[in-house]
Amino acid sequence: MAFEEKNYENYTIEVHSLKSIAKQIGAGALSEFAAQLEKAGHEGNLSFIDANTEALLADYRELKKKLRPLFADEVAVPVGEKIADKESIVACLEQLIATLEEIDSLAIEEALESFDQYTYGRESEKKYLEQIRKASEEFDIDLCMELAVKWKEEIT
């Protein structure tokens, strides 16, 4: 994501997109918050951006959780009811690794959500997933990548 890279020009573009999408779906508070950050980007107010981006992302994630049931497949299996097998974990990891390579925070978050459709029986699986999620929350793309690659190597 542009924020992690301190690329404030691209950050401003990404925040503009979030502002517009949020407005289109009626998420006025999120849209307004994104507008404030967009304005800060145009003005070069980096301290405001650094101080408020995490809160914006938290609001976005909360909205996304609320909207998730509206976009479930008609025959979706309830979350956590499928046991994760080697193939499903590898598929999720490959998706995650691809998004990490692109450094696209929204796609990374979606890739991480793909893991949620499974239940993990092994403690090592739970530990890897927990560590990857924590690294993602801290915007540590390199650690996310390292953990994902290591997990994939261990199971393949």
Backbone as numpy.savetxt, mean C-alpha at the origin, in Angstrom:
# Nx Ny Nz CAx CAy CAz Cx Cy Cz
7.17 5.28 -4.09 6.33 6.46 -4.09 7.21 7.69 -4.09
6.73 8.71 -4.70 7.49 9.96 -4.82 7.84 10.53 -3.45
6.97 10.35 -2.47 7.23 10.88 -1.13 8.49 10.27 -0.53
8.62 8.94 -0.64 9.79 8.29 -0.07 11.06 8.74 -0.78
10.95 9.01 -2.05 12.10 9.44 -2.84 12.38 10.93 -2.70
11.51 11.63 -1.98 11.60 13.09 -1.83 11.51 13.79 -3.18
10.76 13.18 -4.10 10.52 13.76 -5.41 9.19 14.52 -5.31
9.28 15.76 -4.87 8.08 16.52 -4.55 7.28 16.93 -5.79
7.91 16.98 -6.93 7.17 17.28 -8.16 6.21 16.13 -8.47
6.72 14.90 -8.47 5.85 13.74 -8.70 4.88 13.54 -7.55
5.32 13.83 -6.33 4.44 13.74 -5.17 3.21 14.62 -5.38
3.45 15.84 -5.84 2.34 16.78 -6.06 1.37 16.24 -7.10
1.88 15.59 -8.13 1.03 14.98 -9.15 0.21 13.84 -8.54
0.86 13.00 -7.74 0.15 11.88 -7.11 -0.94 12.37 -6.15
-0.63 13.39 -5.38 -1.61 13.94 -4.45 -2.77 14.59 -5.20
-2.47 15.23 -6.33 -3.52 15.80 -7.17 -4.49 14.69 -7.63
-3.92 13.56 -8.05 -4.76 12.43 -8.49 -5.63 11.93 -7.35
-5.05 11.78 -6.18 -5.83 11.32 -5.02 -6.93 12.32 -4.70
-6.61 13.60 -4.75 -7.61 14.65 -4.48 -8.80 14.51 -5.43
-8.50 14.35 -6.71 -9.56 14.26 -7.72 -10.41 13.01 -7.55
-9.77 11.90 -7.35 -10.50 10.64 -7.18 -11.36 10.69 -5.92
-10.78 11.18 -4.83 -11.54 11.27 -3.58 -12.78 12.15 -3.76
-12.61 13.25 -4.46 -13.74 14.15 -4.71 -14.81 13.46 -5.53
-14.39 12.70 -6.56 -15.34 12.01 -7.43 -16.19 11.00 -6.68
-15.63 10.37 -5.67 -16.39 9.34 -4.94 -17.06 9.88 -3.68
-16.96 11.20 -3.47 -17.65 11.81 -2.34 -16.89 11.79 -1.03
-15.59 11.52 -1.10 -14.76 11.53 0.11 -14.19 12.94 0.28
-15.08 13.86 0.66 -14.73 15.28 0.72 -13.57 15.61 1.64
-13.55 15.01 2.83 -12.48 15.32 3.78 -11.12 14.88 3.23
-11.08 13.70 2.65 -9.83 13.21 2.08 -9.42 14.09 0.90
-10.35 14.48 0.07 -10.07 15.34 -1.07 -9.50 16.68 -0.61
-10.10 17.25 0.42 -9.62 18.54 0.94 -8.22 18.42 1.53
-8.00 17.34 2.26 -6.68 17.11 2.85 -5.63 16.97 1.74
-5.97 16.22 0.71 -5.05 16.06 -0.42 -4.83 17.40 -1.13
-5.87 18.23 -1.21 -5.73 19.55 -1.83 -4.74 20.41 -1.06
-4.78 20.32 0.26 -3.83 21.08 1.08 -2.39 20.63 0.81
-2.21 19.32 0.66 -0.87 18.81 0.39 -0.44 19.13 -1.04
-1.39 19.14 -1.96 -1.07 19.53 -3.33 -0.60 20.99 -3.36
-1.33 21.84 -2.66 -0.96 23.25 -2.59 0.43 23.40 -1.97
0.69 22.65 -0.93 2.02 22.69 -0.30 3.10 22.28 -1.29
2.79 21.28 -2.12 3.75 20.86 -3.14 4.04 21.95 -4.15
2.99 22.63 -4.58 3.18 23.72 -5.55 3.96 24.88 -4.94
3.77 25.09 -3.64 4.44 26.20 -2.95 5.82 25.82 -2.41
6.17 24.53 -2.50 7.46 24.09 -1.97 7.49 24.03 -0.45
6.32 23.87 0.16 6.23 23.81 1.62 6.51 22.37 2.07
7.78 22.01 2.05 8.18 20.63 2.31 7.93 20.21 3.75
8.02 21.13 4.68 7.79 20.77 6.09 6.33 20.36 6.29
5.39 21.03 5.60 3.98 20.66 5.70 3.75 19.28 5.09
4.38 19.03 3.96 4.26 17.73 3.30 4.80 16.63 4.20
6.01 16.84 4.72 6.63 15.82 5.58 5.81 15.57 6.85
5.20 16.61 7.37 4.44 16.49 8.62 3.06 15.86 8.43
2.52 15.91 7.21 1.12 15.50 7.03 0.88 14.33 6.09
1.88 13.89 5.38 1.67 12.83 4.40 1.24 11.52 5.07
1.87 11.16 6.16 1.51 9.90 6.82 0.04 9.92 7.25
-0.45 11.04 7.74 -1.85 11.15 8.14 -2.77 11.03 6.92
-2.36 11.62 5.80 -3.14 11.49 4.56 -3.22 10.02 4.15
-2.09 9.34 4.17 -2.08 7.93 3.79 -2.92 7.09 4.74
-2.90 7.41 6.02 -3.73 6.69 6.99 -5.21 6.89 6.68
-5.59 8.12 6.35 -6.98 8.40 5.98 -7.37 7.64 4.71
-6.45 7.62 3.74 -6.70 6.89 2.49 -6.90 5.40 2.77
-6.01 4.82 3.59 -6.12 3.39 3.90 -7.43 3.08 4.62
-7.85 3.95 5.50 -9.10 3.75 6.23 -10.28 3.78 5.26
-10.29 4.72 4.35 -11.36 4.79 3.35 -11.35 3.54 2.48
-10.17 3.11 2.10 -10.05 1.93 1.26 -10.64 0.70 1.96
-10.38 0.56 3.25 -10.95 -0.55 4.02 -12.48 -0.49 4.03
-13.02 0.71 4.18 -14.47 0.87 4.21 -15.11 0.54 2.87
-14.39 0.83 1.79 -14.93 0.60 0.46 -14.76 -0.83 -0.03
-13.83 -1.56 0.56 -13.50 -2.90 0.07 -14.73 -3.80 -0.12
-15.68 -3.85 0.81 -16.84 -4.75 0.60 -17.67 -4.40 -0.64
-17.62 -3.18 -1.07 -18.39 -2.77 -2.24 -17.83 -3.32 -3.54
-16.57 -3.74 -3.51 -15.92 -4.20 -4.72 -15.52 -5.66 -4.67
-16.12 -6.39 -3.76 -15.81 -7.81 -3.64 -16.41 -8.57 -4.82
-15.73 -9.60 -5.26 -16.25 -10.44 -6.33 -17.51 -11.14 -5.84
-18.40 -11.46 -6.76 -19.65 -12.11 -6.39 -19.43 -13.47 -5.74
-18.38 -14.14 -6.12 -18.12 -15.46 -5.55 -16.86 -15.44 -4.68
-16.57 -14.30 -4.11 -15.35 -14.18 -3.32 -15.40 -15.09 -2.09
-14.27 -15.65 -1.79 -14.14 -16.45 -0.58 -13.87 -15.48 0.56
-14.53 -15.65 1.70 -14.29 -14.74 2.82 -12.80 -14.69 3.19
-12.37 -13.50 3.61 -10.97 -13.27 3.95 -10.49 -14.28 4.97
-9.32 -14.83 4.73 -8.68 -15.71 5.70 -9.17 -17.13 5.74
-10.05 -17.53 4.85 -10.59 -18.88 4.91 -9.80 -19.88 4.07
-8.94 -19.40 3.19 -8.12 -20.31 2.39 -6.76 -20.44 3.06
-6.28 -21.64 3.14 -4.95 -21.87 3.69 -3.92 -21.54 2.60
-2.93 -20.76 2.97 -1.89 -20.38 2.00 -1.02 -21.59 1.67
-0.94 -21.90 0.38 -0.03 -22.95 -0.05 1.16 -22.28 -0.74
2.13 -23.07 -1.11 3.36 -22.56 -1.70 3.07 -21.72 -2.94
2.21 -22.21 -3.82 1.92 -21.52 -5.07 1.26 -20.16 -4.84
0.32 -20.12 -3.90 -0.37 -18.85 -3.64 0.57 -17.84 -3.00
1.44 -18.30 -2.12 2.40 -17.38 -1.50 3.36 -16.84 -2.55
3.86 -17.72 -3.41 4.79 -17.30 -4.46 4.11 -16.29 -5.38
2.87 -16.52 -5.74 2.14 -15.59 -6.61 2.01 -14.22 -5.95
1.66 -14.21 -4.67 1.54 -12.94 -3.94 2.90 -12.25 -3.84
3.94 -13.03 -3.57 5.28 -12.45 -3.46 5.75 -11.88 -4.80
5.46 -12.58 -5.90 5.86 -12.07 -7.21 5.15 -10.76 -7.52
3.89 -10.67 -7.16 3.14 -9.43 -7.37 3.76 -8.32 -6.52
4.07 -8.63 -5.27 4.66 -7.63 -4.38 6.02 -7.18 -4.90
6.86 -8.10 -5.29 8.19 -7.76 -5.79 8.10 -6.85 -7.02
7.16 -7.15 -7.91 6.99 -6.32 -9.11 6.59 -4.90 -8.73
5.71 -4.74 -7.77 5.29 -3.39 -7.37 6.39 -2.67 -6.61
7.18 -3.42 -5.84 8.30 -2.80 -5.13 9.33 -2.27 -6.12
9.54 -3.00 -7.21 10.49 -2.55 -8.23 10.03 -1.25 -8.88
8.72 -1.06 -8.97 8.16 0.16 -9.56 8.06 1.30 -8.54
8.21 0.97 -7.27 8.08 1.93 -6.16 6.75 2.69 -6.27
5.68 1.94 -6.42 4.34 2.49 -6.53 3.60 2.14 -5.24
3.50 3.11 -4.34 2.98 2.82 -3.00 1.56 2.26 -3.00
0.71 2.76 -3.88 -0.66 2.25 -3.91 -0.69 0.81 -4.40
0.11 0.51 -5.42 0.18 -0.87 -5.92 0.82 -1.79 -4.89
1.80 -1.28 -4.14 2.41 -2.08 -3.08 1.36 -2.43 -2.04
0.57 -1.45 -1.66 -0.48 -1.69 -0.67 -1.48 -2.73 -1.18
-1.86 -2.64 -2.45 -2.77 -3.62 -3.03 -2.13 -5.01 -3.07
-0.83 -5.05 -3.39 -0.13 -6.34 -3.40 -0.11 -6.94 -2.00
0.12 -6.12 -1.01 0.10 -6.62 0.37 -1.29 -7.13 0.76
-2.31 -6.46 0.26 -3.67 -6.90 0.56 -3.98 -8.26 -0.06
-3.27 -8.62 -1.13 -3.50 -9.93 -1.75 -3.16 -11.07 -0.79
-2.29 -10.82 0.16 -1.95 -11.83 1.16 -3.11 -12.08 2.13
-4.02 -11.10 2.26 -5.09 -11.19 3.25 -6.14 -12.25 2.94
-6.16 -12.76 1.73 -7.16 -13.76 1.38 -6.81 -15.14 1.92
-5.65 -15.25 2.56 -5.18 -16.55 3.04 -4.96 -16.55 4.55
-5.00 -17.74 5.10 -4.61 -17.99 6.49 -3.25 -18.66 6.44
-2.39 -18.25 7.32 -1.02 -18.77 7.33 -0.82 -19.66 8.55
-0.43 -20.91 8.28 -0.27 -21.90 9.34 1.11 -21.91 9.97
2.11 -21.56 9.20 3.47 -21.60 9.72 3.84 -20.27 10.36
4.53 -20.34 11.48 4.97 -19.13 12.16 5.92 -18.32 11.29
6.76 -19.00 10.50 7.70 -18.28 9.64 6.95 -17.44 8.60
5.84 -17.94 8.08 5.04 -17.19 7.12 4.44 -15.95 7.78
3.90 -16.15 8.95 3.30 -15.03 9.69 4.36 -13.97 10.00
5.56 -14.44 10.37 6.64 -13.52 10.73 7.08 -12.71 9.52
7.27 -13.39 8.37 7.66 -12.66 7.16 6.62 -11.61 6.80
5.37 -12.01 6.82 4.30 -11.09 6.44 4.26 -9.89 7.39
4.39 -10.15 8.66 4.39 -9.07 9.65 5.57 -8.11 9.42
6.74 -8.68 9.16 7.92 -7.84 8.92 7.79 -7.02 7.65
7.25 -7.62 6.61 7.06 -6.91 5.35 6.06 -5.77 5.53
4.97 -6.05 6.22 3.97 -4.99 6.46 4.58 -3.83 7.26
5.35 -4.18 8.28 5.97 -3.14 9.10 6.93 -2.30 8.27
7.76 -2.94 7.46 8.69 -2.21 6.60 7.93 -1.31 5.62
6.82 -1.81 5.10 6.01 -1.02 4.18 5.44 0.22 4.87
4.94 0.03 6.07 4.39 1.16 6.83 5.45 2.22 7.10
6.70 1.78 7.20 7.80 2.70 7.45 8.45 3.18 6.14
7.83 2.83 5.01 8.30 3.22 3.68 9.71 2.71 3.41
10.06 1.56 3.98 11.38 0.98 3.76 11.27 -0.03 2.63
11.29 0.49 1.41 11.13 -0.33 0.22 12.23 -1.38 0.11
13.46 -0.98 0.43 14.59 -1.91 0.32 14.40 -3.11 1.25
13.98 -2.86 2.48 13.75 -3.96 3.42 12.58 -4.83 2.96
11.52 -4.21 2.46 10.38 -4.98 1.93 10.88 -5.93 0.84
11.68 -5.40 -0.07 12.19 -6.20 -1.18 13.06 -7.34 -0.65
13.96 -7.00 0.26 14.86 -8.01 0.82 14.07 -9.15 1.47
13.05 -8.81 2.25 12.24 -9.81 2.94 11.44 -10.65 1.94
10.84 -9.99 0.96 10.03 -10.71 -0.03 10.89 -11.68 -0.83
12.05 -11.24 -1.26 12.94 -12.11 -2.04 13.41 -13.28 -1.18
13.78 -12.99 0.05 14.26 -14.06 0.95 13.17 -15.09 1.20
11.95 -14.62 1.45 10.81 -15.53 1.70 10.58 -16.40 0.47
10.58 -15.76 -0.70 10.37 -16.52 -1.94 11.46 -17.56 -2.13
12.71 -17.20 -1.89 13.81 -18.15 -2.04 13.68 -19.32 -1.08
13.20 -19.06 0.12 13.05 -20.12 1.11 11.99 -21.14 0.72
10.96 -20.70 0.03 9.86 -21.64 -0.26 9.92 -22.21 -1.67
10.82 -21.71 -2.51 10.90 -22.27 -3.87 12.10 -23.16 -4.02
